[in-house]
Each structure stands twice: as structure tokens, then as C-alpha cells.
């Protein structure tokens, strides 16, 4: 949709429309994983600084969302699940969305530099750039591996939270990154299985569009196997422990079972039951990540209370 078309409605934009530009559902995941990264990091930080840092990381995530909606307003207008977003619906002009995103980017990065440290702020700036430019402008419309490579942007927040406390990167923060990075493809591909018509109409080269659903189902299983390995590695690191290991074993078993069932699904069966199994795997993937990071938080709490199992073996 052009700015000229949207101008007719642009003045009617409400607070909730600008809030919707921030992609609050995505932001909530960013806030949660960044907070976990901050809380499990060795050392301590003043609670006020910690709260402010998470707030500015959330603003940075919102900036990325606004810039994504500005650039993608044309294809958002085509897909059913995105047609009511503020820009394609005409409630906010594309220009205003761009300006809003750029200002939020500058403010969030600048304030994180003042509040926490320059390394964390630089990391946040790189994350915004990666999602807005590398993924949204570069990868999304050009390659079926868009979500694989672009998924890195969603995996950076726990590393930023860790950097707020430590001022650097470690094997533990890389493991949290790897967990989200490898989780993203099977999570999003399960969504694309039942939203394939949207991506096809919009011309977005998702794997389901370019290689078909059977191939996508095989990829989901393959990445789920890799995800199992990554999540279990984290159990034997300094941020892991028996609680995390128990969660990882249970959730990976369920995710693997779900991926295996998808692999053996015929397209006729999937369409006949409105992709119920695919929707279940997508919802399971959300629970999977939430429980893994919650378990990391529990382990950090147990260590703080000296209640964790003594001499828990660490291999990474």
C-alpha cells in the first residue's frame, strides 16, 4: 500500500496501532529470553539497571518490528494473517512506520549504552540491523533458507542480556543463542505448513513454496534432531543442571514425536483435518522454548540458594 493511500487514514492512528507496530508477541519472547540471559549470567547488576536494560532491549525489538512492517507492507496486504496490521490496513503510513522504527532504534541503542555498556548496545544495534536489513530486506524474499539464516536475529537477545552483566560473550551465551537459532526453523516451518497459501500468494519463497510440504516435513524432523543435541549440550554447561535436563528430555521427546508424525502425514490427511497435527506441533514449539528458558531460570535460582545438585558434571 502506498503512503498516498494510507494518508487518508493516517491521522486516525491510535496508541494501540503504534504498539502493534512493535510486534508485541515477538517482543514478549525477546524480553523473556533477554531477561533469562541477564539473570543466569555470572555476576550481578543493579536491579534498576537490569530493568532499564531489558526495557531498552524490548524497544530495540520493537524498532525491528516497525521497520519490518514498513518494508513488508506490500506483502502484508496480501496475506490474510497480516492484512490487519497498521500499515497495510491504512491506519499508519509506511513513512511514519519507518520514522518510528528508526527513532526507536537510535533511542534504544543509545540508552542501553548509557545504562549498561557499549558492548551490549553495539550488540543490540547489530541485532536490529540484522533483522531489518539482512533478513527483512535481503533474505526474506530471495531464498527458502530465509528463516534459517534470518533466525539468528531472534537468537541474539539472551546474548545481549548476558552482555549487559558480563560485557562480553561466553560459551553459555552461545548455547542459548544456538538453542533459539536451531529451534526457529522447525517452529516456523510448522507454521508455514498450514499457512502455505498466504506465502504462495505473497511470493515469499518459504521452503513449503519452493520445495513442497513433504520436503519441509523432512527438514522439520532433521532440525528437531539437531535441536535435541543442542538443548542437551546446554544441560551439561554451567547454566544447566538436573531440572533443565529433565525438561529437555521430556520436551525433546514430545517434539521429536510430533515431527515424526508430521513426516508420515499425507497431504490429503493434513488438509482433511485442517492441519490439526501441524498446528499442534507449532503450539508445542512455543511451549518447548518457554519451558527450556524457564528451566534455565530455575537452575540459576537454585544455584543462588545453593540447592542445586553438588558437582553437576559440565562438559561445555
C-alpha positions in Angstrom: 0.0 0.0 0.0 1.3 3.4 -0.9 1.7 6.3 1.5 -0.8 8.2 -0.6 -3.5 5.6 0.0 -2.7 5.4 3.7 -2.7 9.2 4.2 -6.5 9.2 4.1 -6.4 7.1 7.3 -3.1 8.0 8.8 -4.4 10.7 11.1 -6.7 8.1 12.8 -3.8 6.1 14.2 -4.2 5.4 17.8 -1.7 4.3 20.5 -2.6 0.7 20.0 -1.7 1.0 16.4 1.8 2.2 17.1 2.0 -0.5 19.8 1.0 -3.1 17.2 4.0 -1.9 15.0 6.3 -3.2 17.7 5.1 -6.8 17.2 4.3 -7.3 20.9 4.1 -11.1 20.6 7.6 -11.3 19.2 8.7 -8.6 21.7 7.5 -10.7 24.6 9.7 -13.6 23.5 12.7 -11.2 23.2 12.0 -9.7 26.6 11.8 -13.2 28.2 14.9 -14.7 26.6 16.9 -11.5 27.2 15.9 -11.4 30.8 16.9 -15.0 31.3 20.2 -14.3 29.7 20.7 -11.5 32.1 19.6 -13.4 35.2 21.7 -16.6 34.5 24.9 -14.6 33.7 27.6 -14.8 36.4 27.9 -11.7 38.4 25.3 -9.2 39.4 23.8 -5.9 38.2 21.7 -3.3 40.0 18.0 -4.1 39.7 17.2 -0.7 38.2 19.9 -1.1 35.6 18.7 -4.6 34.8 15.1 -3.4 34.4 16.1 -0.4 32.2 18.3 -2.7 30.1 15.5 -5.1 29.4 13.2 -2.2 28.6 15.7 -0.8 26.0 16.2 -4.3 24.5 12.4 -4.5 24.2 12.4 -1.1 22.5 15.1 -2.4 20.1 13.0 -5.4 19.3 10.0 -3.1 18.7 12.1 -1.0 16.4 12.9 -4.0 14.3 9.2 -4.9 14.1 8.3 -1.4 12.9 11.0 -1.4 10.3 9.9 -4.9 9.2 6.2 -3.7 8.8 7.4 -0.7 6.8 9.3 -2.7 4.3 6.9 -5.6 4.1 3.7 -3.5 3.9 3.1 -4.7 0.3 3.2 -8.4 1.0 1.4 -7.9 4.4 -1.5 -6.5 2.5 -1.8 -9.8 0.5 -1.5 -12.3 3.4 -4.6 -12.9 5.5 -2.8 -13.2 8.8 -1.1 -9.8 8.3 -3.8 -7.8 6.4 -5.0 -6.0 9.5 -1.5 -4.8 10.6 -1.4 -1.0 11.0 0.4 -0.2 7.7 -1.5 -2.4 5.2 -4.8 -1.5 6.8 -4.0 2.2 6.3 -4.1 3.2 10.0 -0.4 4.3 9.8 1.5 5.4 6.8 4.6 3.4 5.7 6.7 6.6 6.1 5.6 7.1 9.7 6.3 3.4 10.5 9.8 3.8 9.1 10.5 7.0 11.1 9.0 5.5 14.2 11.3 2.4 13.8 14.4 4.5 13.1 13.8 6.7 16.2 13.2 3.7 18.4 16.4 2.1 17.1 18.5 5.2 18.0 16.9 5.7 21.4 17.1 2.0 22.4 20.8 1.6 21.4 21.8 4.9 22.9 20.1 4.4 26.2 21.4 0.8 26.5 24.9 2.2 26.0 24.4 4.7 28.8 22.6 2.3 31.1 24.6 -0.9 30.6 27.7 -0.9 28.4 28.8 -0.2 24.9 29.3 -3.9 24.0 25.6 -4.7 24.8 24.5 -1.6 23.0 26.5 -2.5 19.9 25.1 -6.0 20.0 21.6 -4.6 20.1 22.4 -2.3 17.1 23.7 -5.2 15.2 20.6 -7.3 16.0 18.3 -4.5 14.8 20.4 -4.2 11.6 20.4 -8.0 11.1 16.6 -8.3 11.4 15.7 -5.2 9.5 18.3 -5.2 6.7 19.9 -8.7 6.4 16.7 -10.7 7.0 13.8 -8.4 6.0 15.3 -6.6 3.1 17.9 -9.2 2.0 16.9 -12.8 2.7 13.1 -13.0 3.2 12.2 -12.6 -0.5 15.2 -14.2 -2.0 15.9 -17.6 -0.5 14.0 -20.5 1.1 16.7 -20.5 3.7 15.4 -17.1 4.8 14.1 -18.3 8.2 17.3 -20.4 8.8 19.7 -17.6 8.4 17.4 -14.8 9.5 16.6 -16.7 12.7 19.8 -15.5 14.1 18.2 -12.1 14.9 15.7 -13.8 17.2 18.5 -15.8 18.9 20.6 -12.8 19.9 18.5 -11.4 22.8 19.8 -13.8 25.5 23.3 -13.0 24.4 22.6 -9.2 24.8 21.1 -9.9 28.3 24.3 -11.8 29.1 26.4 -9.0 27.8 24.6 -6.5 30.0 26.1 -8.3 33.0 29.4 -9.5 31.7 30.2 -7.1 28.9 31.1 -10.0 26.6 30.3 -13.4 25.1 30.8 -16.9 26.5 30.1 -20.5 25.7 27.0 -20.3 27.8 25.5 -17.3 25.9 26.4 -19.1 22.6 24.5 -22.2 23.8 21.4 -20.0 24.5 21.8 -18.5 21.0 22.2 -21.9 19.4 19.1 -23.2 21.2 16.9 -20.4 19.7 18.7 -20.5 16.3 18.1 -24.2 15.7 14.6 -24.0 17.2 13.4 -21.3 14.8 13.3 -23.3 11.5 11.1 -26.2 12.8 9.0 -23.7 14.7 8.3 -21.5 11.7 8.1 -24.3 9.1 5.4 -26.0 11.1 3.5 -22.7 10.8 4.2 -22.4 7.1 2.7 -25.9 6.6 -0.8 -24.6 7.3 -0.3 -21.0 6.1 1.4 -22.0 2.8 -1.3 -20.4 0.7 -0.5 -17.0 2.2 3.2 -17.3 1.4 2.4 -18.5 -2.1 0.1 -15.6 -2.9 2.7 -13.1 -1.5 5.5 -14.7 -3.4 7.6 -15.3 -0.3 10.0 -18.3 -1.0 9.3 -20.3 2.1 10.5 -23.8 2.0 6.9 -25.0 1.6 6.5 -22.9 -1.5 9.8 -23.7 -3.2 10.4 -27.3 -2.2 6.9 -28.5 -1.2 5.4 -29.7 2.0 6.9 -33.3 2.0 10.4 -31.8 1.9 9.5 -29.3 4.6 8.4 -32.1 6.8 11.7 -33.9 6.4 13.6 -30.7 7.2 11.5 -30.2 10.4 12.5 -33.7 11.6 16.1 -33.1 10.8 16.3 -29.8 12.6 14.4 -31.2 15.6 17.1 -33.9 15.9 19.8 -31.2 15.8 17.8 -29.2 18.3 17.7 -32.1 20.7 21.5 -32.3 20.6 21.9 -28.6 21.2 19.4 -28.5 24.1 21.1 -31.4 25.8 24.5 -29.8 25.5 23.2 -26.8 27.4 22.2 -29.2 30.3 25.9 -30.0 30.9 27.1 -26.4 30.9 27.4 -24.0 33.9 23.9 -22.7 33.3 22.4 -26.2 33.1 21.5 -28.8 35.7 19.2 -31.6 36.6 16.0 -29.6 36.4 16.9 -28.3 32.9 18.0 -31.8 31.8 14.6 -33.3 32.9 12.7 -30.6 31.0 15.0 -31.0 27.9 14.4 -34.8 27.9 10.6 -34.6 28.1 10.2 -31.7 25.7 12.6 -33.1 23.1 10.8 -36.5 23.2 7.5 -34.7 22.5 8.9 -32.5 19.8 10.6 -35.5 18.1 7.4 -37.5 18.2 5.4 -34.6 16.8 8.0 -34.1 14.0 7.9 -37.8 13.2 4.1 -37.8 13.0 4.3 -34.9 10.6 6.8 -36.7 8.4 4.4 -39.6 7.9 1.4 -37.4 7.2 -0.1 -37.4 3.7 -1.2 -34.0 2.3 -4.7 -35.3 1.9 -4.9 -36.3 5.6 -3.4 -32.9 6.6 -5.9 -30.9 4.6 -8.9 -33.1 5.7 -8.3 -32.3 9.4 -7.3 -28.6 8.7 -3.7 -29.3 9.6 -4.5 -30.1 13.2 -1.3 -32.0 13.8 0.8 -29.2 12.2 -0.9 -26.6 14.4 -0.2 -28.8 17.5 3.5 -29.0 16.6 3.6 -25.2 16.2 2.0 -24.7 19.6 4.3 -27.3 21.1 7.3 -25.5 19.7 6.2 -22.3 21.7 5.9 -24.3 24.9 9.2 -26.0 24.1 11.2 -22.8 24.1 9.4 -21.3 27.0 10.0 -24.3 29.3 13.7 -24.6 28.3 14.4 -20.9 29.3 12.2 -21.2 32.4 14.3 -24.2 33.4 17.5 -22.2 32.9 16.0 -19.6 35.2 15.1 -22.2 37.8 18.6 -23.5 37.7 20.0 -20.0 38.3 17.7 -19.7 41.3 18.8 -23.0 42.7 22.4 -22.1 42.4 21.7 -18.8 44.1 20.1 -20.7 47.0 22.9 -23.4 47.0 20.2 -26.0 46.5 21.4 -27.4 43.2 23.0 -30.9 43.0 26.6 -30.6 44.0 29.3 -31.3 41.4 26.9 -31.3 38.5 29.0 -32.5 35.6 29.9 -29.9 33.0 31.2 -30.8 29.5 30.9 -27.4 27.9 
